[in-house]
Amino acid sequence: MIPYAKEEKEWTYKQITSLDKSIENLKETFARAGSFLGIENYCEIENLENKKGNDLFCNCN
């Protein structure tokens, strides 16, 4: 799923919801997992600040 989250690979399968929203959710999921598990590669997938600029993920630096 990482290539799809990084938008390196195009999702070609039928989608029942917004693809943009799904990719956004996938990126956030990787960032949360990276923060919790200390996996830097996952942390780098998504911008680690929410829309208000508050740091959401304390272990991703």
C-alpha positions as CSV (number, residue, x, y, z in Angstrom):
1,M,0.0,0.0,0.0
2,I,3.0,2.3,0.5
3,P,3.4,3.1,-3.3
4,Y,-0.3,4.1,-3.4
5,A,0.1,6.3,-0.3
6,K,3.2,8.0,-1.7
7,E,1.3,8.3,-5.0
8,E,4.1,6.5,-6.8
9,K,1.6,4.0,-8.2
10,E,-1.8,4.7,-9.6
11,W,-4.9,2.9,-8.1
12,T,-6.6,1.2,-11.0
13,Y,-9.3,-0.7,-9.2
14,K,-12.9,0.2,-8.9
15,Q,-13.5,2.7,-6.1
16,I,-16.8,3.1,-4.2
17,T,-15.7,6.3,-2.4
18,S,-13.5,9.3,-3.3
19,L,-10.1,8.1,-4.2
20,D,-8.5,11.4,-3.0
21,K,-10.1,11.0,0.4
22,S,-9.0,7.4,0.5
23,I,-5.4,8.2,-0.3
24,E,-5.5,11.0,2.3
25,N,-6.8,8.6,5.0
26,L,-4.2,6.0,4.0
27,K,-1.4,8.5,4.4
28,E,-2.6,9.5,7.8
29,T,-2.9,5.9,8.8
30,F,0.8,5.3,7.9
31,A,1.9,8.4,9.7
32,R,0.0,7.3,12.9
33,A,1.5,3.8,12.7
34,G,5.0,5.3,12.1
35,S,4.6,7.5,15.1
36,F,3.4,4.7,17.3
37,L,5.9,2.1,16.1
38,G,8.8,4.4,15.5
39,I,9.0,3.6,11.8
40,E,10.5,6.7,10.1
41,N,9.6,5.6,6.6
42,Y,6.0,5.6,7.5
43,C,6.3,9.0,9.2
44,E,7.6,10.5,5.9
45,I,4.6,9.5,3.9
46,E,2.3,12.2,5.2
47,N,2.8,15.7,6.3
48,L,2.8,15.3,10.1
49,E,0.8,18.4,11.0
50,N,-2.9,18.7,11.0
51,K,-4.7,21.5,9.1
52,K,-4.3,23.8,12.2
53,G,-0.6,23.3,12.3
54,N,-0.6,21.3,15.5
55,D,1.8,18.4,15.7
56,L,-0.3,15.2,15.7
57,F,2.5,12.7,15.9
58,C,5.0,13.3,18.7
59,N,7.4,10.4,17.7
60,C,7.9,11.4,14.1
61,N,10.5,14.1,13.8
